[in-house]
Amino acid sequence: MTESPLKKSVLLFSTKVSFLLFISIILSFCNPKKQKTKQKIISIDSVDTYNISGKNKANTSFSQKKEETKEVFIKSDTKNTIIISSLLPDFSTYKNVKQKKKAFFSFLTPLIQKENRLIIQQRQFIQEQYQIFKLKDTLSTENITLLNKYILDYRCENTDLQDTNTYNDLLLRVDIIPQELALVQAALESSWGSSYFVRAANNLYGQWCFKPGCGVIPRARKEGETHEVAKFETLEQSIRSYMLFLNSHPAFSLLRKERAIKRKHNKQPDAISMANGLKDYSARGQKYIKEIKSMLQTNKEFLIETTKKNNALTISSLKVKGNSN
């Protein structure tokens, strides 16, 4: 039986469609433009945010001026730039300034508390080992290894675990950063969560790194400079890095001393007094401190409200001792 012209046309059309689909599939695998580029995320462990020596160089590891970090671009082909997705809400949608501030503080508070809890756990461990040492008992090999890790991480000047000064040095450094201070600095450095750095690199505090490819190259970087704006997998890592920086870098010894004075008198560390130790956080020096203190006062209402809602974390609330001498 002879096939009708209609059937022949349908068969021919189907063959052509199948052939075209086959060709398109082959081309999709061959065309590099269609393939997605894998982005290597730099973890906090591989971001060298502490590669600075000397007190006067601390400001080179952080954003220097608010005006300088307000508008940032990458020195690369923007078509090939991959932005890290951040869980940070889009605070620009808030038209009411008060609501925006409340939302910003409310979002970050649990994250800051989480990192402070980790510090508290470290501090408790150090205190326990210090008590064992004072009782002339032998520390376990595992605990000695962990203590040595803290000594390295927090850049302690004393390293001998048979010396009382080593434990005191650790306890001076391994302590919380007041929630209010962490919130206000995040607001200032990230322009209330709207800066390019926080949106693209989960970088809340304008931290710099110095290994090639560790972060984002700012447009304002001068010829000969090698710093990049650190890139983090999560906002928690940014907060953790910020706290470790304040607790370990020589430039912030005054900040730690202010906190230790409060501990000595069985008082909670407060943001205002510790802000006095932030002179080298920015090239603006005393002006930066003044702005931080001003923001603490201006946003006091929102900070108090956030504290009440989130049950602000304190050392005393968890029955953690001060310096165990």
C-alpha positions in Angstrom: 0.0 0.0 0.0 1.5 3.4 -1.0 2.0 6.0 1.7 0.0 9.2 1.3 1.9 12.5 0.7 0.7 13.7 4.1 2.3 10.8 5.9 5.5 11.3 4.0 5.5 15.0 5.0 4.9 14.2 8.7 7.7 11.5 8.7 10.1 13.9 7.0 9.3 16.7 9.5 9.8 14.4 12.5 13.1 13.2 11.1 14.3 16.8 10.7 13.1 17.8 14.2 15.0 14.8 15.7 18.1 15.7 13.8 18.0 19.3 15.0 17.5 18.2 18.6 20.4 15.9 18.3 22.6 18.7 16.9 21.6 21.2 19.6 22.4 18.7 22.4 25.9 18.1 20.9 26.5 21.8 20.6 25.4 22.5 24.2 28.2 20.2 25.4 30.7 21.6 23.1 30.0 25.3 23.7 32.0 26.5 26.7 29.8 29.5 27.1 26.9 27.3 28.1 28.8 25.6 30.9 28.5 26.9 34.4 31.8 28.0 36.0 32.5 26.5 39.4 33.3 29.1 42.0 35.8 28.3 44.7 34.6 29.7 48.0 37.4 30.7 50.3 36.9 29.5 53.8 37.9 31.5 56.8 40.7 29.0 57.5 42.4 29.9 54.2 41.7 33.7 54.4 44.8 35.4 55.8 43.2 38.3 57.6 45.9 38.5 60.2 49.0 38.8 58.0 50.0 42.2 59.5 52.8 43.1 61.8 53.0 46.1 64.0 50.3 48.1 65.8 50.2 51.0 63.3 49.4 48.6 60.4 46.2 47.3 61.8 44.2 49.8 59.9 45.5 48.3 56.6 43.5 45.2 57.2 40.1 46.8 57.3 38.0 49.4 55.4 39.7 52.7 56.0 37.0 55.2 55.3 33.3 54.9 55.0 33.4 57.0 51.8 36.0 54.7 50.3 34.0 51.6 50.8 30.6 53.0 49.9 31.1 52.3 46.2 33.3 49.3 45.2 33.9 47.5 42.0 35.9 44.5 41.0 39.0 44.9 38.8 38.0 42.0 36.5 35.6 41.1 33.7 32.2 41.6 35.3 30.7 39.1 33.0 32.8 36.3 34.5 32.3 37.5 38.1 30.3 35.2 40.2 28.6 36.6 43.3 28.3 34.5 46.4 24.7 34.2 47.4 24.1 35.6 50.9 21.3 34.8 53.2 21.3 38.5 54.2 17.8 40.0 53.7 17.5 42.9 51.3 17.2 45.7 53.8 16.8 48.3 51.1 13.2 47.2 50.8 12.5 48.9 54.2 11.4 52.5 53.5 11.1 53.3 57.2 14.5 53.9 58.8 13.5 52.7 62.2 12.1 49.4 60.8 15.2 48.9 58.8 17.4 49.3 61.8 15.3 46.9 63.9 15.3 44.4 61.1 19.1 44.6 60.7 19.8 44.2 64.4 17.2 41.5 64.9 18.7 39.5 62.0 22.3 39.7 63.1 21.8 39.3 66.9 21.4 35.5 66.9 24.4 35.1 64.7 26.6 37.2 67.0 25.3 35.4 70.0 26.2 32.1 68.4 29.8 33.1 67.9 30.0 34.5 71.4 28.8 31.2 72.8 31.7 29.5 71.0 34.1 31.9 72.6 32.5 31.2 76.0 33.0 27.5 75.5 36.7 28.1 74.8 37.0 30.3 77.8 35.4 27.7 80.1 37.7 25.1 78.9 40.8 27.3 79.5 39.6 28.0 83.0 39.0 24.3 83.7 42.5 23.5 82.5 44.0 26.4 84.5 42.4 24.9 87.7 43.9 21.5 86.9 47.3 23.1 86.5 47.0 25.0 89.8 46.2 21.8 91.6 49.4 20.3 90.2 47.5 17.7 88.2 48.7 16.6 84.8 46.9 17.9 81.7 45.9 15.3 79.1 47.7 15.2 75.8 44.5 16.0 74.0 43.8 19.1 76.2 47.4 20.3 75.8 47.0 20.1 72.0 43.8 22.2 72.2 45.4 24.8 74.5 48.3 25.2 72.2 45.9 25.7 69.3 44.2 28.6 71.2 47.6 30.0 72.0 48.4 30.1 68.3 44.9 31.3 67.2 44.8 34.1 69.7 48.5 35.0 69.1 49.4 34.8 72.8 52.8 36.2 73.9 53.2 33.5 76.5 53.3 29.9 75.2 54.5 27.9 78.2 51.7 25.9 79.7 53.7 25.5 82.9 53.5 29.3 83.3 50.6 31.0 85.0 51.1 34.0 82.7 50.1 31.9 79.7 46.7 31.1 81.2 46.1 34.7 82.1 47.1 35.8 78.6 44.6 33.4 77.1 41.8 34.6 79.4 42.6 38.1 78.5 42.0 37.3 74.9 39.4 34.6 74.8 36.4 36.6 75.8 33.2 37.9 74.2 32.8 41.0 72.1 29.8 43.0 73.4 26.8 42.4 71.3 26.1 46.1 70.9 29.6 46.8 69.6 29.4 43.9 67.1 26.0 45.1 65.8 27.0 48.8 65.5 30.3 48.0 63.7 28.5 45.7 61.3 26.0 48.5 60.6 28.8 51.0 60.0 31.1 48.8 57.9 28.3 47.3 55.8 26.2 50.4 55.4 23.3 48.7 57.2 23.7 45.5 55.1 23.6 47.3 51.7 27.3 47.4 50.8 28.7 45.5 47.9 31.1 43.6 50.1 28.4 42.1 52.3 26.1 41.3 49.4 28.9 39.7 47.3 31.3 38.3 49.8 29.4 37.9 53.1 31.9 40.4 54.5 30.1 42.4 57.3 33.2 44.2 58.8 35.2 45.3 55.8 38.0 42.8 56.5 40.9 42.5 54.2 43.0 39.4 53.2 46.4 39.2 51.5 46.6 35.9 49.6 46.0 36.3 45.8 42.5 35.3 45.0 41.3 35.3 48.6 38.6 37.9 48.0 37.4 40.8 46.0 39.8 43.4 44.6 38.5 47.0 45.5 38.5 49.6 42.8 40.3 52.1 45.1 43.3 49.8 45.6 46.5 51.7 44.8 49.2 50.4 42.5 51.6 48.1 44.4 49.1 47.2 47.1 48.1 43.5 47.4 45.1 43.5 49.7 41.7 42.1 48.7 38.4 42.3 50.6 38.0 38.9 52.2 35.3 36.5 51.0 33.5 34.3 53.4 31.2 31.2 52.9 28.8 32.5 55.5 28.0 35.6 57.6 28.9 33.6 60.7 32.4 33.2 59.4 32.7 36.9 58.9 31.6 37.5 62.5 34.0 34.9 63.8 36.9 36.4 61.9 36.0 39.9 63.2 35.9 38.7 66.8 39.1 36.7 66.5 40.8 39.8 65.0 39.8 42.0 67.9 40.8 39.3 70.4 44.2 38.6 68.9 45.8 41.5 67.1 48.4 43.6 69.0 46.7 46.8 67.8 43.6 46.1 70.0 45.4 45.4 73.3 43.7 48.5 74.8 40.3 47.1 73.9 41.1 43.8 75.6 42.5 45.7 78.7 39.2 47.7 78.9 37.3 44.4 79.0 39.7 42.9 81.6 39.2 45.8 83.9 35.4 45.2 83.9 36.0 41.5 84.5 38.3 42.3 87.5 35.5 44.3 89.1 32.9 41.6 88.3 31.2 43.8 85.7 30.1 43.0 82.2 32.3 44.3 79.3 30.5 47.2 77.7 30.6 48.5 74.1 31.4 52.2 75.0 34.5 51.5 77.0 35.8 48.9 74.6 35.2 51.2 71.7 38.2 53.2 73.0 40.4 50.5 71.8 39.3 50.7 68.1 41.6 53.6 67.1 43.6 51.4 64.7 40.5 49.7 63.3 40.3 52.5 60.7 42.7 55.1 59.3 40.2 57.6 60.7 41.5 56.9 64.2 39.7 58.9 66.9 37.0 60.0 64.4 36.1 56.4 63.9 35.8 55.8 67.7 33.7 58.9 67.9 31.4 57.7 65.2 31.0 54.2 66.8 30.1 55.8 70.2 27.7 58.2 68.5 26.0 55.2 66.8 25.8 53.3 70.1 24.0 56.3 71.6 21.8 57.1 68.6 20.6 53.5 68.2 20.4 52.8 72.0 16.6 52.3 71.7 16.9 49.6 69.0 19.8 47.9 70.7 17.9 47.6 74.0 14.8 46.3 72.3 16.9 43.7 70.4 18.6 42.7 73.6 15.3 42.1 75.4 13.8 40.1 72.5 16.9 37.9 72.1 17.9 37.5 75.7 21.3 39.1 75.2 24.2 36.8 76.0 26.3 37.6 79.0 29.1 35.8 80.7 27.4 36.0 84.1 24.2 34.5 82.8 26.1 31.3 81.9 28.0 31.3 85.2 31.3 31.8 83.6 34.0 33.2 85.9 36.2 36.2 85.1 40.0 35.8 85.1 40.9 32.9 87.3 44.0 34.0 89.1 
